[in-house]
Every structure is written in structure tokens, then in C-alpha cells.
Amino acid sequence: MTNFERVRWVISEELRMPKEDINEDSLFVEDLNFDSLDHIEVVIGIEKEFDVEISDEEIDDVKSVKDLLSLLENIA
């Protein structure tokens, strides 16, 4: 499973949305309708799935799935 597939799975599970609605260019707020609670739930899910810790400062600049994938590559 690719990192994108894993991220898409976490978002889909945490927010109960179809995986097909999530792509690498999806913006969290504009396309996926994230609110602040959604952000927290997804970050916790990503941290568990990838066994990483993401600081508040790191996640502040993450606005899309692509941004999240880049962050994961840099901290892994």
C-alpha cells in the first residue's frame, strides 16, 4: 500500500467519507470540508498509521493531501 493509499484510508475512516472523494490534490477545507475537529482526528489517525509525531507547527502549513504526503516524507 502506498503512502497516498494509507493517508486516503485514514481520512476516509476518520471522516466517514468515500475514498473515491479523496485525491492527492484535495484541499482539506475547500474540498473535504474539514473543520478543526476533523484536523485533529486525522492527525491522530496519521500519527498512529505511520508511527510518527506531528507537531502543531508542522501541521499548520498542511492544507492538502499532497502537503501531508510531503510532510510525511520529510519526517519519516
N, CA, C, O and CB atoms as a CASP TS submission, in Angstrom:
PFRMAT TS
TARGET T0000
AUTHOR 0000-0000-0000
METHOD Language model
MODEL 1
PARENT N/A
ATOM      1  N   MET     1       0.848  -1.172   0.000  1.00  0.00           N
ATOM      2  CA  MET     1       0.000   0.000   0.000  1.00  0.00           C
ATOM      3  C   MET     1       0.901   1.245   0.000  1.00  0.00           C
ATOM      4  O   MET     1       1.854   1.326   0.776  1.00  0.00           O
ATOM      5  CB  MET     1      -0.969  -0.008   1.231  1.00  0.00           C
ATOM      6  N   THR     2       0.598   2.201  -0.864  1.00  0.00           N
ATOM      7  CA  THR     2       1.398   3.424  -0.955  1.00  0.00           C
ATOM      8  C   THR     2       1.039   4.372   0.194  1.00  0.00           C
ATOM      9  O   THR     2       0.020   4.199   0.862  1.00  0.00           O
ATOM     10  CB  THR     2       1.177   4.124  -2.326  1.00  0.00           C
ATOM     11  N   ASN     3       1.887   5.365   0.409  1.00  0.00           N
ATOM     12  CA  ASN     3       1.587   6.357   1.437  1.00  0.00           C
ATOM     13  C   ASN     3       0.282   7.081   1.133  1.00  0.00           C
ATOM     14  O   ASN     3      -0.504   7.361   2.039  1.00  0.00           O
ATOM     15  CB  ASN     3       2.731   7.364   1.556  1.00  0.00           C
ATOM     16  N   PHE     4       0.052   7.382  -0.137  1.00  0.00           N
ATOM     17  CA  PHE     4      -1.208   8.036  -0.503  1.00  0.00           C
ATOM     18  C   PHE     4      -2.396   7.158  -0.137  1.00  0.00           C
ATOM     19  O   PHE     4      -3.377   7.651   0.420  1.00  0.00           O
ATOM     20  CB  PHE     4      -1.234   8.361  -2.006  1.00  0.00           C
ATOM     21  N   GLU     5      -2.322   5.877  -0.438  1.00  0.00           N
ATOM     22  CA  GLU     5      -3.425   4.972  -0.118  1.00  0.00           C
ATOM     23  C   GLU     5      -3.658   4.900   1.389  1.00  0.00           C
ATOM     24  O   GLU     5      -4.798   4.841   1.849  1.00  0.00           O
ATOM     25  CB  GLU     5      -3.145   3.571  -0.674  1.00  0.00           C
ATOM     26  N   ARG     6      -2.576   4.906   2.145  1.00  0.00           N
ATOM     27  CA  ARG     6      -2.694   4.877   3.604  1.00  0.00           C
ATOM     28  C   ARG     6      -3.318   6.171   4.127  1.00  0.00           C
ATOM     29  O   ARG     6      -4.192   6.129   4.992  1.00  0.00           O
ATOM     30  CB  ARG     6      -1.314   4.657   4.250  1.00  0.00           C
ATOM     31  N   VAL     7      -2.878   7.312   3.610  1.00  0.00           N
ATOM     32  CA  VAL     7      -3.439   8.603   4.019  1.00  0.00           C
ATOM     33  C   VAL     7      -4.916   8.662   3.639  1.00  0.00           C
ATOM     34  O   VAL     7      -5.753   9.076   4.441  1.00  0.00           O
ATOM     35  CB  VAL     7      -2.660   9.781   3.366  1.00  0.00           C
ATOM     36  N   ARG     8      -5.228   8.253   2.431  1.00  0.00           N
ATOM     37  CA  ARG     8      -6.626   8.276   1.974  1.00  0.00           C
ATOM     38  C   ARG     8      -7.495   7.381   2.851  1.00  0.00           C
ATOM     39  O   ARG     8      -8.632   7.728   3.170  1.00  0.00           O
ATOM     40  CB  ARG     8      -6.724   7.825   0.499  1.00  0.00           C
ATOM     41  N   TRP     9      -6.950   6.220   3.241  1.00  0.00           N
ATOM     42  CA  TRP     9      -7.688   5.305   4.109  1.00  0.00           C
ATOM     43  C   TRP     9      -7.972   5.958   5.460  1.00  0.00           C
ATOM     44  O   TRP     9      -9.094   5.883   5.960  1.00  0.00           O
ATOM     45  CB  TRP     9      -6.904   3.994   4.303  1.00  0.00           C
ATOM     46  N   VAL    10      -6.960   6.600   6.053  1.00  0.00           N
ATOM     47  CA  VAL    10      -7.136   7.255   7.356  1.00  0.00           C
ATOM     48  C   VAL    10      -8.203   8.345   7.262  1.00  0.00           C
ATOM     49  O   VAL    10      -9.105   8.408   8.098  1.00  0.00           O
ATOM     50  CB  VAL    10      -5.796   7.858   7.852  1.00  0.00           C
ATOM     51  N   ILE    11      -8.100   9.199   6.247  1.00  0.00           N
ATOM     52  CA  ILE    11      -9.086  10.271   6.093  1.00  0.00           C
ATOM     53  C   ILE    11     -10.481   9.688   5.906  1.00  0.00           C
ATOM     54  O   ILE    11     -11.441  10.151   6.522  1.00  0.00           O
ATOM     55  CB  ILE    11      -8.722  11.178   4.898  1.00  0.00           C
ATOM     56  N   SER    12     -10.589   8.684   5.067  1.00  0.00           N
ATOM     57  CA  SER    12     -11.872   8.046   4.802  1.00  0.00           C
ATOM     58  C   SER    12     -12.476   7.448   6.074  1.00  0.00           C
ATOM     59  O   SER    12     -13.668   7.608   6.337  1.00  0.00           O
ATOM     60  CB  SER    12     -11.708   6.962   3.741  1.00  0.00           C
ATOM     61  N   GLU    13     -11.649   6.763   6.857  1.00  0.00           N
ATOM     62  CA  GLU    13     -12.129   6.132   8.089  1.00  0.00           C
ATOM     63  C   GLU    13     -12.506   7.178   9.143  1.00  0.00           C
ATOM     64  O   GLU    13     -13.564   7.086   9.764  1.00  0.00           O
ATOM     65  CB  GLU    13     -11.059   5.184   8.650  1.00  0.00           C
ATOM     66  N   GLU    14     -11.640   8.163   9.338  1.00  0.00           N
ATOM     67  CA  GLU    14     -11.880   9.167  10.386  1.00  0.00           C
ATOM     68  C   GLU    14     -13.088  10.043  10.077  1.00  0.00           C
ATOM     69  O   GLU    14     -13.838  10.408  10.982  1.00  0.00           O
ATOM     70  CB  GLU    14     -10.648  10.043  10.563  1.00  0.00           C
ATOM     71  N   LEU    15     -13.279  10.379   8.814  1.00  0.00           N
ATOM     72  CA  LEU    15     -14.349  11.306   8.443  1.00  0.00           C
ATOM     73  C   LEU    15     -15.544  10.620   7.797  1.00  0.00           C
ATOM     74  O   LEU    15     -16.512  11.271   7.403  1.00  0.00           O
ATOM     75  CB  LEU    15     -13.813  12.347   7.508  1.00  0.00           C
ATOM     76  N   ARG    16     -15.463   9.297   7.695  1.00  0.00           N
ATOM     77  CA  ARG    16     -16.565   8.512   7.124  1.00  0.00           C
ATOM     78  C   ARG    16     -16.989   9.049   5.764  1.00  0.00           C
ATOM     79  O   ARG    16     -18.155   9.361   5.523  1.00  0.00           O
ATOM     80  CB  ARG    16     -17.764   8.509   8.074  1.00  0.00           C
ATOM     81  N   MET    17     -15.993   9.143   4.883  1.00  0.00           N
ATOM     82  CA  MET    17     -16.279   9.602   3.522  1.00  0.00           C
ATOM     83  C   MET    17     -15.713   8.585   2.541  1.00  0.00           C
ATOM     84  O   MET    17     -14.752   7.886   2.863  1.00  0.00           O
ATOM     85  CB  MET    17     -15.680  11.026   3.261  1.00  0.00           C
ATOM     86  N   PRO    18     -16.289   8.495   1.359  1.00  0.00           N
ATOM     87  CA  PRO    18     -15.790   7.544   0.365  1.00  0.00           C
ATOM     88  C   PRO    18     -14.351   7.863  -0.042  1.00  0.00           C
ATOM     89  O   PRO    18     -13.997   9.020  -0.272  1.00  0.00           O
ATOM     90  CB  PRO    18     -16.696   7.547  -0.870  1.00  0.00           C
ATOM     91  N   LYS    19     -13.535   6.818  -0.125  1.00  0.00           N
ATOM     92  CA  LYS    19     -12.144   7.006  -0.547  1.00  0.00           C
ATOM     93  C   LYS    19     -12.060   7.661  -1.913  1.00  0.00           C
ATOM     94  O   LYS    19     -11.112   8.397  -2.189  1.00  0.00           O
ATOM     95  CB  LYS    19     -11.410   5.671  -0.570  1.00  0.00           C
ATOM     96  N   GLU    20     -13.030   7.407  -2.765  1.00  0.00           N
ATOM     97  CA  GLU    20     -13.025   7.943  -4.122  1.00  0.00           C
ATOM     98  C   GLU    20     -13.107   9.473  -4.135  1.00  0.00           C
ATOM     99  O   GLU    20     -12.726  10.108  -5.119  1.00  0.00           O
ATOM    100  CB  GLU    20     -14.183   7.355  -4.916  1.00  0.00           C
ATOM    101  N   ASP    21     -13.603  10.062  -3.042  1.00  0.00           N
ATOM    102  CA  ASP    21     -13.728  11.524  -2.964  1.00  0.00           C
ATOM    103  C   ASP    21     -12.409  12.201  -2.594  1.00  0.00           C
ATOM    104  O   ASP    21     -12.316  13.429  -2.592  1.00  0.00           O
ATOM    105  CB  ASP    21     -14.796  11.902  -1.948  1.00  0.00           C
ATOM    106  N   ILE    22     -11.392  11.400  -2.282  1.00  0.00           N
ATOM    107  CA  ILE    22     -10.117  11.934  -1.793  1.00  0.00           C
ATOM    108  C   ILE    22      -9.032  11.667  -2.827  1.00  0.00           C
ATOM    109  O   ILE    22      -8.798  10.520  -3.209  1.00  0.00           O
ATOM    110  CB  ILE    22      -9.733  11.304  -0.421  1.00  0.00           C
ATOM    111  N   ASN    23      -8.364  12.739  -3.283  1.00  0.00           N
ATOM    112  CA  ASN    23      -7.232  12.554  -4.185  1.00  0.00           C
ATOM    113  C   ASN    23      -6.064  13.403  -3.685  1.00  0.00           C
ATOM    114  O   ASN    23      -6.207  14.158  -2.724  1.00  0.00           O
ATOM    115  CB  ASN    23      -7.613  12.934  -5.654  1.00  0.00           C
ATOM    116  N   GLU    24      -4.922  13.279  -4.333  1.00  0.00           N
ATOM    117  CA  GLU    24      -3.721  13.977  -3.855  1.00  0.00           C
ATOM    118  C   GLU    24      -3.877  15.489  -3.886  1.00  0.00           C
ATOM    119  O   GLU    24      -3.240  16.184  -3.095  1.00  0.00           O
ATOM    120  CB  GLU    24      -2.521  13.577  -4.687  1.00  0.00           C
ATOM    121  N   ASP    25      -4.689  16.003  -4.761  1.00  0.00           N
ATOM    122  CA  ASP    25      -4.868  17.456  -4.874  1.00  0.00           C
ATOM    123  C   ASP    25      -5.993  17.990  -3.991  1.00  0.00           C
ATOM    124  O   ASP    25      -6.254  19.193  -3.984  1.00  0.00           O
ATOM    125  CB  ASP    25      -5.145  17.826  -6.312  1.00  0.00           C
ATOM    126  N   SER    26      -6.654  17.116  -3.253  1.00  0.00           N
ATOM    127  CA  SER    26      -7.759  17.554  -2.397  1.00  0.00           C
ATOM    128  C   SER    26      -7.263  18.517  -1.328  1.00  0.00           C
ATOM    129  O   SER    26      -6.294  18.246  -0.620  1.00  0.00           O
ATOM    130  CB  SER    26      -8.446  16.346  -1.742  1.00  0.00           C
ATOM    131  N   LEU    27      -7.953  19.651  -1.231  1.00  0.00           N
ATOM    132  CA  LEU    27      -7.695  20.620  -0.162  1.00  0.00           C
ATOM    133  C   LEU    27      -8.595  20.251   1.015  1.00  0.00           C
ATOM    134  O   LEU    27      -9.776  19.952   0.841  1.00  0.00           O
ATOM    135  CB  LEU    27      -7.958  22.107  -0.644  1.00  0.00           C
ATOM    136  N   PHE    28      -8.022  20.276   2.204  1.00  0.00           N
ATOM    137  CA  PHE    28      -8.774  19.817   3.366  1.00  0.00           C
ATOM    138  C   PHE    28     -10.038  20.625   3.628  1.00  0.00           C
ATOM    139  O   PHE    28     -11.110  20.046   3.806  1.00  0.00           O
ATOM    140  CB  PHE    28      -7.901  19.862   4.577  1.00  0.00           C
ATOM    141  N   VAL    29      -9.936  21.930   3.654  1.00  0.00           N
ATOM    142  CA  VAL    29     -11.094  22.757   3.984  1.00  0.00           C
ATOM    143  C   VAL    29     -12.016  22.911   2.777  1.00  0.00           C
ATOM    144  O   VAL    29     -13.217  22.661   2.876  1.00  0.00           O
ATOM    145  CB  VAL    29     -10.642  24.135   4.483  1.00  0.00           C
ATOM    146  N   GLU    30     -11.460  23.320   1.645  1.00  0.00           N
ATOM    147  CA  GLU    30     -12.273  23.635   0.477  1.00  0.00           C
ATOM    148  C   GLU    30     -12.916  22.410  -0.167  1.00  0.00           C
ATOM    149  O   GLU    30     -14.084  22.458  -0.551  1.00  0.00           O
ATOM    150  CB  GLU    30     -11.435  24.343  -0.538  1.00  0.00           C
ATOM    151  N   ASP    31     -12.165  21.308  -0.289  1.00  0.00           N
ATOM    152  CA  ASP    31     -12.684  20.127  -0.996  1.00  0.00           C
ATOM    153  C   ASP    31     -13.289  19.079  -0.064  1.00  0.00           C
ATOM    154  O   ASP    31     -14.292  18.448  -0.397  1.00  0.00           O
ATOM    155  CB  ASP    31     -11.579  19.492  -1.803  1.00  0.00           C
ATOM    156  N   LEU    32     -12.673  18.897   1.103  1.00  0.00           N
ATOM    157  CA  LEU    32     -13.101  17.825   2.004  1.00  0.00           C
ATOM    158  C   LEU    32     -13.891  18.338   3.208  1.00  0.00           C
ATOM    159  O   LEU    32     -14.310  17.561   4.065  1.00  0.00           O
ATOM    160  CB  LEU    32     -11.894  17.053   2.488  1.00  0.00           C
ATOM    161  N   ASN    33     -14.088  19.659   3.259  1.00  0.00           N
ATOM    162  CA  ASN    33     -14.905  20.282   4.306  1.00  0.00           C
ATOM    163  C   ASN    33     -14.427  19.990   5.726  1.00  0.00           C
ATOM    164  O   ASN    33     -15.233  19.791   6.635  1.00  0.00           O
ATOM    165  CB  ASN    33     -16.320  19.825   4.168  1.00  0.00           C
ATOM    166  N   PHE    34     -13.094  19.968   5.905  1.00  0.00           N
ATOM    167  CA  PHE    34     -12.526  19.758   7.235  1.00  0.00           C
ATOM    168  C   PHE    34     -12.883  20.916   8.154  1.00  0.00           C
ATOM    169  O   PHE    34     -12.900  22.072   7.730  1.00  0.00           O
ATOM    170  CB  PHE    34     -10.999  19.592   7.154  1.00  0.00           C
ATOM    171  N   ASP    35     -13.166  20.603   9.413  1.00  0.00           N
ATOM    172  CA  ASP    35     -13.210  21.629  10.449  1.00  0.00           C
ATOM    173  C   ASP    35     -12.072  21.328  11.426  1.00  0.00           C
ATOM    174  O   ASP    35     -11.305  20.391  11.204  1.00  0.00           O
ATOM    175  CB  ASP    35     -14.617  21.663  11.182  1.00  0.00           C
ATOM    176  N   SER    36     -11.954  22.099  12.489  1.00  0.00           N
ATOM    177  CA  SER    36     -10.808  21.930  13.387  1.00  0.00           C
ATOM    178  C   SER    36     -10.797  20.555  14.049  1.00  0.00           C
ATOM    179  O   SER    36      -9.723  19.990  14.259  1.00  0.00           O
ATOM    180  CB  SER    36     -10.818  23.013  14.456  1.00  0.00           C
ATOM    181  N   LEU    37     -11.950  20.007  14.378  1.00  0.00           N
ATOM    182  CA  LEU    37     -12.013  18.671  14.970  1.00  0.00           C
ATOM    183  C   LEU    37     -11.574  17.610  13.958  1.00  0.00           C
ATOM    184  O   LEU    37     -10.880  16.657  14.311  1.00  0.00           O
ATOM    185  CB  LEU    37     -13.441  18.372  15.473  1.00  0.00           C
ATOM    186  N   ASP    38     -11.980  17.781  12.706  1.00  0.00           N
ATOM    187  CA  ASP    38     -11.558  16.848  11.654  1.00  0.00           C
ATOM    188  C   ASP    38     -10.039  16.830  11.537  1.00  0.00           C
ATOM    189  O   ASP    38      -9.436  15.765  11.400  1.00  0.00           O
ATOM    190  CB  ASP    38     -12.192  17.230  10.298  1.00  0.00           C
ATOM    191  N   HIS    39      -9.421  18.006  11.591  1.00  0.00           N
ATOM    192  CA  HIS    39      -7.963  18.093  11.504  1.00  0.00           C
ATOM    193  C   HIS    39      -7.316  17.269  12.617  1.00  0.00           C
ATOM    194  O   HIS    39      -6.389  16.497  12.371  1.00  0.00           O
ATOM    195  CB  HIS    39      -7.500  19.567  11.586  1.00  0.00           C
ATOM    196  N   ILE    40      -7.813  17.441  13.835  1.00  0.00           N
ATOM    197  CA  ILE    40      -7.250  16.730  14.983  1.00  0.00           C
ATOM    198  C   ILE    40      -7.419  15.225  14.816  1.00  0.00           C
ATOM    199  O   ILE    40      -6.470  14.472  15.034  1.00  0.00           O
ATOM    200  CB  ILE    40      -7.913  17.197  16.288  1.00  0.00           C
ATOM    201  N   GLU    41      -8.600  14.780  14.436  1.00  0.00           N
ATOM    202  CA  GLU    41      -8.861  13.349  14.276  1.00  0.00           C
ATOM    203  C   GLU    41      -7.967  12.739  13.199  1.00  0.00           C
ATOM    204  O   GLU    41      -7.430  11.646  13.376  1.00  0.00           O
ATOM    205  CB  GLU    41     -10.334  13.114  13.929  1.00  0.00           C
ATOM    206  N   VAL    42      -7.812  13.442  12.099  1.00  0.00           N
ATOM    207  CA  VAL    42      -6.984  12.923  11.005  1.00  0.00           C
ATOM    208  C   VAL    42      -5.511  12.898  11.405  1.00  0.00           C
ATOM    209  O   VAL    42      -4.809  11.932  11.105  1.00  0.00           O
ATOM    210  CB  VAL    42      -7.174  13.775   9.735  1.00  0.00           C
ATOM    211  N   VAL    43      -5.033  13.947  12.079  1.00  0.00           N
ATOM    212  CA  VAL    43      -3.633  13.964  12.511  1.00  0.00           C
ATOM    213  C   VAL    43      -3.358  12.808  13.460  1.00  0.00           C
ATOM    214  O   VAL    43      -2.334  12.137  13.333  1.00  0.00           O
ATOM    215  CB  VAL    43      -3.287  15.304  13.187  1.00  0.00           C
ATOM    216  N   ILE    44      -4.250  12.567  14.406  1.00  0.00           N
ATOM    217  CA  ILE    44      -4.074  11.447  15.328  1.00  0.00           C
ATOM    218  C   ILE    44      -4.062  10.125  14.561  1.00  0.00           C
ATOM    219  O   ILE    44      -3.240   9.251  14.837  1.00  0.00           O
ATOM    220  CB  ILE    44      -5.192  11.440  16.395  1.00  0.00           C
ATOM    221  N   GLY    45      -4.963   9.984  13.611  1.00  0.00           N
ATOM    222  CA  GLY    45      -5.007   8.769  12.792  1.00  0.00           C
ATOM    223  C   GLY    45      -3.741   8.579  11.976  1.00  0.00           C
ATOM    224  O   GLY    45      -3.232   7.464  11.863  1.00  0.00           O
ATOM    225  N   ILE    46      -3.227   9.672  11.402  1.00  0.00           N
ATOM    226  CA  ILE    46      -1.994   9.606  10.611  1.00  0.00           C
ATOM    227  C   ILE    46      -0.818   9.245  11.507  1.00  0.00           C
ATOM    228  O   ILE    46       0.024   8.430  11.128  1.00  0.00           O
ATOM    229  CB  ILE    46      -1.728  10.951   9.892  1.00  0.00           C
ATOM    230  N   GLU    47      -0.752   9.849  12.701  1.00  0.00           N
ATOM    231  CA  GLU    47       0.338   9.537  13.627  1.00  0.00           C
ATOM    232  C   GLU    47       0.341   8.058  13.993  1.00  0.00           C
ATOM    233  O   GLU    47       1.401   7.438  14.066  1.00  0.00           O
ATOM    234  CB  GLU    47       0.224  10.389  14.894  1.00  0.00           C
ATOM    235  N   LYS    48      -0.835   7.495  14.221  1.00  0.00           N
ATOM    236  CA  LYS    48      -0.934   6.060  14.544  1.00  0.00           C
ATOM    237  C   LYS    48      -0.559   5.199  13.347  1.00  0.00           C
ATOM    238  O   LYS    48       0.213   4.249  13.476  1.00  0.00           O
ATOM    239  CB  LYS    48      -2.357   5.709  15.012  1.00  0.00           C
ATOM    240  N   GLU    49      -1.103   5.530  12.185  1.00  0.00           N
ATOM    241  CA  GLU    49      -0.860   4.731  10.973  1.00  0.00           C
ATOM    242  C   GLU    49       0.606   4.722  10.589  1.00  0.00           C
ATOM    243  O   GLU    49       1.131   3.682  10.190  1.00  0.00           O
ATOM    244  CB  GLU    49      -1.687   5.263   9.810  1.00  0.00           C
ATOM    245  N   PHE    50       1.286   5.870  10.702  1.00  0.00           N
ATOM    246  CA  PHE    50       2.671   5.984  10.249  1.00  0.00           C
ATOM    247  C   PHE    50       3.680   5.922  11.401  1.00  0.00           C
ATOM    248  O   PHE    50       4.888   5.985  11.171  1.00  0.00           O
ATOM    249  CB  PHE    50       2.853   7.278   9.486  1.00  0.00           C
ATOM    250  N   ASP    51       3.190   5.799  12.636  1.00  0.00           N
ATOM    251  CA  ASP    51       4.042   5.736  13.823  1.00  0.00           C
ATOM    252  C   ASP    51       5.004   6.925  13.859  1.00  0.00           C
ATOM    253  O   ASP    51       6.218   6.760  13.979  1.00  0.00           O
ATOM    254  CB  ASP    51       4.829   4.409  13.851  1.00  0.00           C
ATOM    255  N   VAL    52       4.429   8.131  13.752  1.00  0.00           N
ATOM    256  CA  VAL    52       5.194   9.377  13.781  1.00  0.00           C
ATOM    257  C   VAL    52       4.498  10.348  14.729  1.00  0.00           C
ATOM    258  O   VAL    52       3.347  10.150  15.118  1.00  0.00           O
ATOM    259  CB  VAL    52       5.332   9.994  12.347  1.00  0.00           C
ATOM    260  N   GLU    53       5.229  11.403  15.090  1.00  0.00           N
ATOM    261  CA  GLU    53       4.632  12.508  15.831  1.00  0.00           C
ATOM    262  C   GLU    53       4.678  13.739  14.946  1.00  0.00           C
ATOM    263  O   GLU    53       5.712  14.053  14.355  1.00  0.00           O
ATOM    264  CB  GLU    53       5.369  12.758  17.189  1.00  0.00           C
ATOM    265  N   ILE    54       3.557  14.429  14.858  1.00  0.00           N
ATOM    266  CA  ILE    54       3.469  15.641  14.049  1.00  0.00           C
ATOM    267  C   ILE    54       3.186  16.802  14.984  1.00  0.00           C
ATOM    268  O   ILE    54       2.180  16.804  15.694  1.00  0.00           O
ATOM    269  CB  ILE    54       2.365  15.521  12.943  1.00  0.00           C
ATOM    270  N   SER    55       4.070  17.785  14.984  1.00  0.00           N
ATOM    271  CA  SER    55       3.891  18.937  15.870  1.00  0.00           C
ATOM    272  C   SER    55       2.849  19.893  15.289  1.00  0.00           C
ATOM    273  O   SER    55       2.529  19.847  14.101  1.00  0.00           O
ATOM    274  CB  SER    55       5.234  19.672  16.088  1.00  0.00           C
ATOM    275  N   ASP    56       2.336  20.751  16.154  1.00  0.00           N
ATOM    276  CA  ASP    56       1.374  21.763  15.704  1.00  0.00           C
ATOM    277  C   ASP    56       1.988  22.662  14.640  1.00  0.00           C
ATOM    278  O   ASP    56       1.318  23.044  13.681  1.00  0.00           O
ATOM    279  CB  ASP    56       0.887  22.610  16.890  1.00  0.00           C
ATOM    280  N   GLU    57       3.265  22.998  14.811  1.00  0.00           N
ATOM    281  CA  GLU    57       3.948  23.864  13.840  1.00  0.00           C
ATOM    282  C   GLU    57       4.045  23.182  12.474  1.00  0.00           C
ATOM    283  O   GLU    57       3.873  23.825  11.439  1.00  0.00           O
ATOM    284  CB  GLU    57       5.358  24.235  14.348  1.00  0.00           C
ATOM    285  N   GLU    58       4.320  21.878  12.482  1.00  0.00           N
ATOM    286  CA  GLU    58       4.440  21.152  11.209  1.00  0.00           C
ATOM    287  C   GLU    58       3.106  21.076  10.480  1.00  0.00           C
ATOM    288  O   GLU    58       3.055  21.206   9.257  1.00  0.00           O
ATOM    289  CB  GLU    58       4.978  19.741  11.450  1.00  0.00           C
ATOM    290  N   ILE    59       2.045  20.867  11.215  1.00  0.00           N
ATOM    291  CA  ILE    59       0.740  20.662  10.588  1.00  0.00           C
ATOM    292  C   ILE    59       0.102  21.981  10.152  1.00  0.00           C
ATOM    293  O   ILE    59      -0.808  21.975   9.324  1.00  0.00           O
ATOM    294  CB  ILE    59      -0.191  19.932  11.546  1.00  0.00           C
ATOM    295  N   ASP    60       0.564  23.109  10.695  1.00  0.00           N
ATOM    296  CA  ASP    60      -0.029  24.410  10.350  1.00  0.00           C
ATOM    297  C   ASP    60       0.029  24.725   8.859  1.00  0.00           C
ATOM    298  O   ASP    60      -0.883  25.360   8.329  1.00  0.00           O
ATOM    299  CB  ASP    60       0.670  25.504  11.114  1.00  0.00           C
ATOM    300  N   ASP    61       1.081  24.295   8.180  1.00  0.00           N
ATOM    301  CA  ASP    61       1.238  24.605   6.756  1.00  0.00           C
ATOM    302  C   ASP    61       0.632  23.551   5.843  1.00  0.00           C
ATOM    303  O   ASP    61       0.717  23.676   4.621  1.00  0.00           O
ATOM    304  CB  ASP    61       2.694  24.764   6.428  1.00  0.00           C
ATOM    305  N   VAL    62       0.029  22.529   6.404  1.00  0.00           N
ATOM    306  CA  VAL    62      -0.533  21.440   5.617  1.00  0.00           C
ATOM    307  C   VAL    62      -1.978  21.786   5.261  1.00  0.00           C
ATOM    308  O   VAL    62      -2.856  21.829   6.122  1.00  0.00           O
ATOM    309  CB  VAL    62      -0.456  20.089   6.392  1.00  0.00           C
ATOM    310  N   LYS    63      -2.197  22.029   3.980  1.00  0.00           N
ATOM    311  CA  LYS    63      -3.527  22.452   3.503  1.00  0.00           C
ATOM    312  C   LYS    63      -4.171  21.449   2.557  1.00  0.00           C
ATOM    313  O   LYS    63      -5.351  21.566   2.225  1.00  0.00           O
ATOM    314  CB  LYS    63      -3.423  23.789   2.807  1.00  0.00           C
ATOM    315  N   SER    64      -3.380  20.447   2.116  1.00  0.00           N
ATOM    316  CA  SER    64      -3.896  19.477   1.150  1.00  0.00           C
ATOM    317  C   SER    64      -3.320  18.100   1.438  1.00  0.00           C
ATOM    318  O   SER    64      -2.399  17.949   2.240  1.00  0.00           O
ATOM    319  CB  SER    64      -3.562  19.909  -0.295  1.00  0.00           C
ATOM    320  N   VAL    65      -3.872  17.114   0.780  1.00  0.00           N
ATOM    321  CA  VAL    65      -3.356  15.751   0.894  1.00  0.00           C
ATOM    322  C   VAL    65      -1.905  15.719   0.424  1.00  0.00           C
ATOM    323  O   VAL    65      -1.064  15.064   1.040  1.00  0.00           O
ATOM    324  CB  VAL    65      -4.223  14.755   0.070  1.00  0.00           C
ATOM    325  N   LYS    66      -1.613  16.420  -0.657  1.00  0.00           N
ATOM    326  CA  LYS    66      -0.245  16.467  -1.188  1.00  0.00           C
ATOM    327  C   LYS    66       0.723  17.055  -0.161  1.00  0.00           C
ATOM    328  O   LYS    66       1.836  16.554  -0.001  1.00  0.00           O
ATOM    329  CB  LYS    66      -0.201  17.294  -2.485  1.00  0.00           C
ATOM    330  N   ASP    67       0.301  18.123   0.540  1.00  0.00           N
ATOM    331  CA  ASP    67       1.128  18.713   1.596  1.00  0.00           C
ATOM    332  C   ASP    67       1.398  17.697   2.708  1.00  0.00           C
ATOM    333  O   ASP    67       2.514  17.606   3.219  1.00  0.00           O
ATOM    334  CB  ASP    67       0.444  19.967   2.178  1.00  0.00           C
ATOM    335  N   LEU    68       0.376  16.945   3.073  1.00  0.00           N
ATOM    336  CA  LEU    68       0.525  15.947   4.127  1.00  0.00           C
ATOM    337  C   LEU    68       1.498  14.855   3.706  1.00  0.00           C
ATOM    338  O   LEU    68       2.323  14.413   4.506  1.00  0.00           O
ATOM    339  CB  LEU    68      -0.831  15.338   4.482  1.00  0.00           C
ATOM    340  N   LEU    69       1.405  14.421   2.462  1.00  0.00           N
ATOM    341  CA  LEU    69       2.336  13.403   1.957  1.00  0.00           C
ATOM    342  C   LEU    69       3.773  13.919   1.971  1.00  0.00           C
ATOM    343  O   LEU    69       4.693  13.177   2.314  1.00  0.00           O
ATOM    344  CB  LEU    69       1.944  12.976   0.529  1.00  0.00           C
ATOM    345  N   SER    70       3.970  15.173   1.603  1.00  0.00           N
ATOM    346  CA  SER    70       5.313  15.770   1.635  1.00  0.00           C
ATOM    347  C   SER    70       5.840  15.827   3.067  1.00  0.00           C
ATOM    348  O   SER    70       7.006  15.521   3.314  1.00  0.00           O
ATOM    349  CB  SER    70       5.293  17.188   1.018  1.00  0.00           C
ATOM    350  N   LEU    71       4.995  16.213   3.994  1.00  0.00           N
ATOM    351  CA  LEU    71       5.388  16.267   5.406  1.00  0.00           C
ATOM    352  C   LEU    71       5.807  14.883   5.881  1.00  0.00           C
ATOM    353  O   LEU    71       6.835  14.744   6.544  1.00  0.00           O
ATOM    354  CB  LEU    71       4.231  16.809   6.282  1.00  0.00           C
ATOM    355  N   LEU    72       5.036  13.873   5.556  1.00  0.00           N
ATOM    356  CA  LEU    72       5.357  12.517   5.974  1.00  0.00           C
ATOM    357  C   LEU    72       6.685  12.035   5.398  1.00  0.00           C
ATOM    358  O   LEU    72       7.432  11.328   6.074  1.00  0.00           O
ATOM    359  CB  LEU    72       4.249  11.576   5.563  1.00  0.00           C
ATOM    360  N   GLU    73       6.980  12.406   4.170  1.00  0.00           N
ATOM    361  CA  GLU    73       8.267  12.039   3.568  1.00  0.00           C
ATOM    362  C   GLU    73       9.423  12.686   4.305  1.00  0.00           C
ATOM    363  O   GLU    73      10.488  12.085   4.449  1.00  0.00           O
ATOM    364  CB  GLU    73       8.305  12.439   2.095  1.00  0.00           C
ATOM    365  N   ASN    74       9.215  13.925   4.781  1.00  0.00           N
ATOM    366  CA  ASN    74      10.285  14.664   5.459  1.00  0.00           C
ATOM    367  C   ASN    74      10.514  14.216   6.894  1.00  0.00           C
ATOM    368  O   ASN    74      11.621  14.360   7.412  1.00  0.00           O
ATOM    369  CB  ASN    74       9.973  16.129   5.447  1.00  0.00           C
ATOM    370  N   ILE    75       9.487  13.674   7.551  1.00  0.00           N
ATOM    371  CA  ILE    75       9.675  13.280   8.953  1.00  0.00           C
ATOM    372  C   ILE    75       9.896  11.778   9.114  1.00  0.00           C
ATOM    373  O   ILE    75      10.248  11.309  10.196  1.00  0.00           O
ATOM    374  CB  ILE    75       8.470  13.706   9.777  1.00  0.00           C
ATOM    375  N   ALA    76       9.694  11.044   8.058  1.00  0.00           N
ATOM    376  CA  ALA    76       9.846   9.574   8.157  1.00  0.00           C
ATOM    377  C   ALA    76      11.305   9.166   8.068  1.00  0.00           C
ATOM    378  O   ALA    76      11.619   7.978   8.132  1.00  0.00           O
ATOM    379  CB  ALA    76       9.044   8.867   7.047  1.00  0.00           C
TER
END
